[in-house]
Amino acid sequence: MMTILENALIVVSVIIIALVLLQSNKAESGAQIITGGNADLFQNVKERGVDLVISRLTMISGMAFFVIALVIYLFSK
């Protein structure tokens, strides 16, 4: 049981990494990523199409990661 959960945690981790890398970049240049100079970064902009799907899949994968990690912790006690 534990090996199945641990393998599932690794798979979900790889999926989260891939989904985060697929998300669109909201900064206009590389310097703004480091300095935080993008004023439009946290404005209320609606995601549409593929961005919306990737965003929701990332959220679902994050929740699955949390649940699997919590179950592994509780079973290891």
N, C-alpha and C positions, 0 to 999 in steps of 0.2 A: 504494500500500500504506500509506504513512504517513498519507494523508488519511483512509483508512478507520479506522485505529487511533486517530487523533486524534478523529474523530467518535464512535467507540465510547467513548472516554474521557470525552467530554463527556456522552454519554447516560448512562453509568454514574454519573457525578458527580451528575447531576440525579436519578437513581433513588435514590442514597444519601441525598441531601438530603430527598427525599420520604419515604423509609422512616424516617429518623431523626425527622422531624416527626410521623409517624404513631404512633411508639412511645408507650406510656402513661407518664404522669408519675408518678414514685415519691415525689416530695416532696408533703407535705400542703398547703403554702402557698407563695406566691411568695417569701416572705422566706427560707424554708429552702433554696431553690435558690441564693440569693446567699450566705447565711451558712453553709450546710452543716450545719444543725442537725437533720437527719433521722437519727436513730440507726438506723432500720430500712432505710436505703438499701442497704447492702451485705450484708444478711442473705441466707441461702440460701432464696430464694422461687422456687418452680417456676412457670414461665410456662406458661400453658395457652391453647389455642384460637388466636385471632387474634394474641395477643401472641407466642406461640411462632413462628408463621409469619412475622410481621414481623421478629422477632429473627433468625431463620435467613436470611431474604432479605437482611437488612442485612449479615450476616456473609459471605454468598456474594457480594454486590455489592462489599463491601470487598476481598475476595480478588481478584475480577475486576479491580477498579481497580488494585490492586498489580501484578498480572500484566501488564495492558495498559501501565501506566506503565513497567514494567521492559523490556518488549519495545520500546517506543518509544525508550527510552534506549539500548538495545543496538543498534538499527537506525540510530540517528542518529550513531553513532561511525564 
